[in-house]
């Protein structure tokens, strides 16, 4: 099959539409058609997919004409269609604007009587319930006026993997982050019973913070009627193909796809480190373990990975690949300028005329009588100063003695009000996690924040966007503490696990020990933003309360560890309140 045009791939990417995710391109050599909108149309239709993955089934219904809509059309009096990016197999995909929230969104449209309409709605609603920020979120799934439409996030600042690979293979650290984040995300999706089945380079996006996000979970496959008897195996092999392409800038099959050249015909699947020099050996082996499911014989001793969870564990068992050291450009040397007094280096119209040197006459000779008079006056001044200093010292000492006698006779209790009162530590009796949106972080670990053990902690999940929470994802995370009785709360010291960009924490006087409530109605005690591993909060005026809400609305960007993936996250190891 001839290499696909870049325009066709780019257009299809917005809806996740591209050739088979397993590298089995269509055998037809028919060129891409142009639609009435001037948008290249992808040819991955059920009739043409003659070489799909074994166990993967495509719908065989006849083609249905996509709804005739135009730019400016509104759905639900809210979503204004802007640009059609794909028109294929009875459905169309659009870039649109949510006029209510004033943000760009993506929309998939198909007739309500389409054979796949029910499955698309079911897939979209199941994907929306997952709520994992590693996936592009489904915002709405509606059947209205003989139309079925699915609204999803649109990330204009994210870059598709297809675009990244067009510039060359990824660095080992970037490829490591790709396979780590994508395998962990898909493992979480499969635990909830969701599969992708269309995990292509156009379905993977990298944000400006280096986080990878996956779009089209379950929905892209439902739009095309794709099913699989072994969905975990299908997605695992797709991740292996993404890693292979990231290391070699080649598609791991004989057919060209996604703007990448395939492998030479007749040699079969060879390891990435045999395709391109300098490939990381561990990542090369990992790609082969994921792709060995296609019948290729890996020359490695490790067993193949057949599920995303097995692949994620294999990535975690690898030695950590560090990012490349940043290169610093030396600052240019600025030209030195000899500044002249009065001119400051500015060029002058004509040189100044030399000034004549006027001789200074020597001082007149002083007589012996004048010298003696000067020395006499100086001696008298020194004697006067000495006598005056002694008298001044006696006066000050006398006044100090009287002041000391007066203080000795006064009541010592009268000075207690001038001494600063040291903060009094407050005891924490109980605590619960505060999650008014119904999505807790680690509700069973809140007691670890005040157990006196600096090694134990309560942690949040990691979020791809940040550092401030996006209101559409989460308004904040926090814990409500019970002090046992009402007390004047004047401050708090909080030990944090992840230092970084900044962590924003606010203390509120809560009404009860509850997992939900209205933060806006609570009285603020203190707030702070810190870049280190500890936060210190001090109230301008103590607030009397029994329950204190620790509310965190921004978290630093931290790397992957044994507890969670890389992203914006935070963990609290120790909390102390003072009154």
ZAMARGU-4260 file (C-alpha; in steps of 0.2 Angstrom, whole numbers, plus 5000, padded with zeros to 4 digits):
<rodrens>
0) 5000/5000/5000 | 5007/5017/4996 | 5011/5029/5010 | 4997/5038/5017 | 4997/5057/5014
5) 5001/5068/5030 | 4985/5078/5027 | 4974/5062/5028 | 4983/5057/5044 | 4982/5074/5052
10) 4963/5076/5049 | 4959/5058/5055 | 4969/5061/5071 | 4956/5072/5078 | 4944/5058/5079
15) 4956/5044/5081 | 4953/5038/5063 | 4968/5029/5055 | 4973/5012/5048 | 4972/4997/5059
20) 4981/4999/5075 | 4991/4983/5073 | 4999/4988/5057 | 4988/4977/5046 | 4985/4991/5033
25) 4972/4988/5020 | 4977/4979/5004 | 4968/4991/4993 | 4979/5005/4985 | 4964/5017/4982
30) 4970/5035/4985 | 4961/5045/4999 | 4946/5054/4993 | 4942/5072/4997 | 4925/5076/5004
35) 4914/5091/5000 | 4922/5101/5014 | 4940/5099/5007 | 4945/5087/5021 | 4954/5071/5016
40) 4944/5055/5020 | 4951/5040/5028 | 4949/5024/5019 | 4948/5013/5035 | 4930/5006/5031
45) 4923/4989/5036 | 4923/4983/5018 | 4942/4988/5015 | 4949/4981/5031 | 4953/4964/5024
50) 4969/4961/5035 | 4962/4965/5052 | 4970/4957/5068 | 4964/4939/5071 | 4951/4939/5084
55) 4946/4957/5079 | 4929/4959/5071 | 4923/4974/5060 | 4905/4978/5057 | 4899/4974/5039
60) 4883/4985/5038 | 4881/4995/5022 | 4887/5013/5022 | 4876/5026/5029 | 4876/5044/5024
65) 4882/5056/5038 | 4870/5069/5044 | 4871/5085/5033 | 4877/5098/5045 | 4886/5114/5042
70) 4898/5126/5052 | 4888/5136/5064 | 4875/5123/5068 | 4871/5122/5087 | 4868/5106/5097
75) 4857/5107/5113 | 4859/5126/5110 | 4876/5125/5117 | 4889/5116/5106 | 4892/5127/5090
80) 4900/5116/5076 | 4916/5125/5069 | 4925/5113/5057 | 4922/5096/5051 | 4938/5086/5053
85) 4932/5068/5048 | 4917/5062/5038 | 4918/5043/5037 | 4907/5028/5037 | 4890/5036/5042
90) 4897/5048/5055 | 4907/5064/5056 | 4918/5072/5068 | 4919/5091/5072 | 4929/5104/5081
95) 4916/5114/5091 | 4914/5127/5104 | 4905/5125/5120 | 4897/5142/5121 | 4891/5139/5139
100) 4909/5136/5146 | 4918/5146/5132 | 4930/5132/5127 | 4934/5121/5112 | 4927/5103/5112
105) 4927/5089/5100 | 4910/5081/5094 | 4906/5064/5085 | 4889/5064/5076 | 4879/5050/5068
110) 4861/5047/5064 | 4851/5039/5078 | 4846/5025/5067 | 4864/5021/5063 | 4868/5002/5067
115) 4881/5008/5079 | 4872/5022/5088 | 4868/5011/5103 | 4885/5004/5105 | 4893/5022/5103
120) 4882/5029/5117 | 4885/5014/5128 | 4904/5016/5125 | 4904/5035/5128 | 4895/5034/5144
125) 4906/5020/5151 | 4921/5029/5146 | 4914/5045/5155 | 4911/5035/5171 | 4930/5030/5172
130) 4935/5048/5176 | 4953/5045/5174 | 4963/5061/5169 | 4975/5050/5159 | 4961/5049/5146
135) 4953/5063/5136 | 4937/5064/5145 | 4920/5062/5137 | 4909/5077/5142 | 4892/5072/5135
140) 4883/5058/5126 | 4866/5062/5120 | 4852/5056/5108 | 4842/5071/5102 | 4832/5075/5087
145) 4837/5060/5077 | 4855/5062/5081 | 4867/5054/5092 | 4882/5065/5097 | 4897/5062/5109
150) 4906/5078/5116 | 4924/5076/5122 | 4938/5087/5127 | 4949/5096/5114 | 4967/5099/5119
155) 4974/5112/5107 | 4991/5113/5117 | 4994/5095/5116 | 5004/5086/5102 | 5000/5070/5094
160) 5013/5056/5094 | 5011/5056/5075 | 5018/5073/5074 | 5032/5069/5087 | 5038/5054/5077
165) 5038/5064/5061 | 5052/5074/5068 | 5062/5058/5073 | 5063/5045/5086 | 5060/5049/5104
170) 5074/5050/5117 | 5075/5035/5128 | 5068/5044/5143 | 5053/5050/5133 | 5050/5033/5126
175) 5051/5026/5143 | 5038/5039/5149 | 5027/5034/5135 | 5026/5016/5138 | 5025/5018/5157
180) 5011/5030/5157 | 5001/5022/5143 | 5002/5004/5150 | 4997/5010/5167 | 4982/5020/5160
185) 4976/5005/5150 | 4979/4993/5164 | 4967/5004/5174 | 4955/5005/5160 | 4954/4986/5158
190) 4952/4984/5177 | 4935/4993/5174 | 4931/4982/5159 | 4935/4995/5146 | 4946/4992/5131
195) 4953/5004/5117 | 4956/4993/5102 | 4961/5008/5092 | 4977/5013/5101 | 4986/5022/5087
200) 4999/5036/5086 | 4985/5048/5083 | 4976/5042/5099 | 4991/5047/5110 | 4994/5065/5115
205) 5008/5073/5124 | 5004/5089/5134 | 5016/5103/5137 | 5020/5096/5154 | 5026/5080/5147
210) 5011/5069/5152 | 5004/5057/5139 | 4985/5057/5137 | 4974/5044/5127 | 4959/5049/5117
215) 4945/5038/5110 | 4944/5025/5124 | 4931/5013/5118 | 4922/5026/5108 | 4934/5025/5093
220) 4932/5007/5091 | 4913/5008/5093 | 4912/5021/5079 | 4920/5009/5067 | 4911/4993/5074
225) 4928/4985/5080 | 4927/4971/5092 | 4940/4959/5099 | 4939/4942/5107 | 4955/4946/5117
230) 4954/4965/5120 | 4969/4965/5133 | 4980/4956/5120 | 4975/4968/5107 | 4979/4984/5117
235) 4995/4977/5123 | 5002/4973/5106 | 4996/4991/5101 | 5007/4998/5115 | 5021/4988/5109
240) 5019/4995/5092 | 5019/5013/5099 | 5035/5009/5108 | 5043/5001/5093 | 5039/5016/5082
245) 5045/5028/5096 | 5062/5020/5096 | 5065/5017/5078 | 5053/5029/5068 | 5048/5014/5059
250) 5031/5005/5060 | 5034/4987/5066 | 5026/4978/5051 | 5029/4978/5032 | 5015/4990/5028
255) 5018/5009/5029 | 5006/5018/5041 | 5004/5034/5051 | 5018/5043/5040 | 5030/5030/5045
260) 5039/5017/5034 | 5036/4999/5037 | 5050/4986/5039 | 5058/4978/5024 | 5048/4964/5017
265) 5053/4946/5020 | 5063/4949/5036 | 5049/4948/5048 | 5049/4957/5065 | 5066/4961/5071
270) 5071/4970/5087 | 5072/4989/5087 | 5091/4989/5092 | 5094/4979/5076 | 5084/4992/5066
275) 5093/5008/5072 | 5109/5010/5081 | 5109/5018/5098 | 5092/5011/5104 | 5091/5008/5122
280) 5093/4989/5125 | 5080/4987/5139 | 5066/4997/5129 | 5070/4987/5114 | 5067/4970/5123
285) 5051/4977/5131 | 5044/4981/5114 | 5048/4964/5108 | 5039/4956/5123 | 5024/4966/5119
290) 5024/4962/5100 | 5029/4944/5102 | 5010/4941/5103 | 5009/4943/5084 | 5018/4927/5081
295) 5036/4934/5080 | 5049/4924/5089 | 5058/4936/5101 | 5077/4932/5104 | 5075/4937/5122
300) 5073/4925/5137 | 5059/4935/5145 | 5041/4929/5143 | 5030/4939/5132 | 5018/4952/5140
305) 4999/4948/5136 | 4990/4961/5146 | 4993/4980/5149 | 4995/4976/5168 | 5009/4963/5164
310) 5018/4976/5153 | 5016/4990/5166 | 5024/4978/5179 | 5038/4974/5167 | 5041/4993/5164
315) 5042/4996/5183 | 5055/4982/5185 | 5067/4990/5173 | 5080/5002/5179 | 5074/5020/5179
320) 5079/5029/5164 | 5084/5047/5169 | 5081/5062/5158 | 5095/5069/5148 | 5106/5083/5157
325) 5101/5100/5152 | 5113/5110/5141 | 5117/5127/5146 | 5122/5140/5134 | 5136/5152/5141
330) 5131/5170/5142 | 5139/5181/5129 | 5152/5193/5134 | 5147/5211/5134 | 5159/5223/5126
335) 5168/5234/5139 | 5166/5252/5137 | 5178/5265/5145 | 5167/5278/5152 | 5174/5296/5153
340) 5169/5308/5166 | 5155/5319/5159 | 5153/5310/5143 | 5148/5292/5148 | 5156/5284/5132
345) 5146/5295/5120 | 5155/5301/5105 | 5159/5320/5105 | 5158/5332/5091 | 5175/5339/5093
350) 5189/5336/5106 | 5190/5348/5121 | 5203/5361/5121 | 5217/5357/5134 | 5215/5368/5149
355) 5230/5378/5156 | 5237/5372/5172 | 5237/5386/5185 | 5250/5384/5199 | 5244/5384/5217
360) 5254/5395/5229 | 5260/5386/5245 | 5252/5390/5261 | 5260/5404/5271 | 5272/5400/5285
365) 5265/5400/5302 | 5274/5408/5317 | 5278/5399/5333 | 5266/5409/5342 | 5251/5404/5332
370) 5256/5385/5334 | 5257/5387/5353 | 5240/5395/5353 | 5232/5381/5343 | 5239/5368/5355
375) 5233/5377/5370 | 5215/5378/5364 | 5215/5360/5359 | 5221/5355/5377 | 5207/5365/5385
380) 5194/5357/5373 | 5200/5340/5378 | 5199/5344/5397 | 5181/5351/5395 | 5175/5336/5386
385) 5182/5324/5399 | 5174/5333/5413 | 5157/5334/5404 | 5158/5315/5400 | 5161/5310/5419
390) 5146/5321/5424 | 5135/5314/5411 | 5140/5296/5416 | 5136/5300/5435 | 5119/5306/5430
395) 5115/5291/5420 | 5120/5279/5433 | 5110/5288/5446 | 5094/5287/5436 | 5097/5269/5432
400) 5099/5265/5450 | 5083/5273/5454 | 5074/5264/5440 | 5080/5247/5447 | 5074/5251/5464
405) 5057/5256/5457 | 5056/5240/5448 | 5061/5229/5463 | 5047/5237/5473 | 5034/5234/5460
410) 5023/5218/5459 | 5032/5205/5447 | 5015/5200/5440 | 5013/5217/5432 | 5026/5212/5418
415) 5018/5196/5413 | 5007/5204/5400 | 5022/5210/5390 | 5029/5193/5387 | 5024/5183/5371
420) 5013/5168/5373 | 5021/5152/5365 | 5009/5143/5353 | 5000/5128/5362 | 5000/5112/5352
425) 4983/5105/5349 | 4978/5086/5349 | 4970/5078/5334 | 4957/5066/5340 | 4950/5060/5323
430) 4950/5064/5304 | 4941/5059/5288 | 4945/5063/5270 | 4935/5077/5262 | 4928/5074/5245
435) 4912/5083/5241 | 4913/5077/5223 | 4911/5059/5228 | 4929/5054/5222 | 4941/5050/5237
440) 4960/5050/5235 | 4965/5038/5249 | 4952/5038/5262 | 4959/5024/5272 | 4976/5033/5275
445) 4971/5049/5283 | 4976/5043/5301 | 4994/5042/5294 | 4995/5061/5294 | 4995/5062/5313
450) 5001/5046/5319 | 5019/5053/5323 | 5027/5042/5310 | 5036/5053/5297 | 5037/5038/5285
455) 5019/5035/5283 | 5008/5047/5273 | 4991/5050/5265 | 4993/5053/5246 | 4983/5060/5232
460) 4981/5053/5215 | 4991/5061/5201 | 4984/5073/5189 | 4989/5076/5171 | 4984/5095/5172
465) 4991/5107/5184 | 4997/5114/5195 | 4980/5122/5199 | 4966/5110/5198 | 4954/5112/5183
470) 4937/5115/5190 | 4930/5102/5177 | 4941/5089/5184 | 4942/5092/5203 | 4941/5108/5214
475) 4953/5102/5227 | 4957/5088/5239 | 4958/5088/5258 | 4956/5081/5276 | 4944/5087/5290
480) 4952/5085/5307 | 4943/5084/5324 | 4952/5092/5339 | 4940/5084/5351 | 4934/5101/5358
485) 4933/5119/5352 | 4950/5128/5353 | 4958/5144/5346 | 4967/5138/5330 | 4981/5150/5326
490) 4992/5140/5314 | 4998/5123/5307 | 5014/5115/5302 | 5012/5102/5288 | 5026/5090/5281
495) 5025/5086/5263 | 5032/5071/5253 | 5034/5080/5236 | 5043/5096/5234 | 5041/5105/5218
500) 5034/5120/5209 | 5022/5124/5223 | 5009/5117/5234 | 4994/5128/5239 | 4985/5124/5256
505) 4971/5133/5265 | 4964/5130/5282 | 4945/5132/5285 | 4934/5131/5301 | 4923/5116/5296
510) 4906/5113/5304 | 4907/5095/5307 | 4918/5079/5304 | 4911/5075/5287 | 4917/5070/5270
515) 4907/5083/5261 | 4902/5101/5263 | 4902/5119/5255 | 4920/5126/5256 | 4914/5143/5251
520) 4903/5144/5267 | 4917/5140/5279 | 4928/5153/5288 | 4946/5154/5282 | 4959/5152/5295
525) 4975/5154/5285 | 4983/5150/5268 | 5000/5148/5260 | 5009/5142/5245 | 5026/5133/5247
530) 5039/5126/5235 | 5048/5115/5248 | 5044/5099/5258 | 5035/5108/5272 | 5021/5121/5274
535) 5019/5133/5288 | 5002/5142/5291 | 4999/5156/5303 | 4982/5165/5306 | 4981/5184/5307
540) 4969/5181/5321 | 4965/5164/5330 | 4949/5156/5325 | 4939/5146/5337 | 4933/5129/5330
545) 4933/5110/5334 | 4934/5104/5316 | 4948/5110/5304 | 4948/5107/5285 | 4965/5106/5277
550) 4961/5110/5258 | 4974/5108/5244 | 4970/5117/5228 | 4987/5116/5219 | 5001/5102/5219
555) 5018/5101/5212 | 5024/5091/5197 | 5032/5075/5203 | 5040/5060/5194 | 5034/5042/5195
560) 5037/5032/5211 | 5032/5016/5219 | 5015/5023/5223 | 5009/5032/5208 | 5013/5038/5190
565) 5021/5055/5186 | 5010/5070/5187 | 5004/5084/5198 | 5002/5076/5215 | 5006/5078/5234
570) 5007/5067/5250 | 5005/5073/5268 | 5016/5064/5281 | 5013/5074/5297 | 5001/5088/5302
575) 5001/5098/5318 | 4990/5112/5324 | 4993/5126/5336 | 4982/5137/5346
</rodrens>
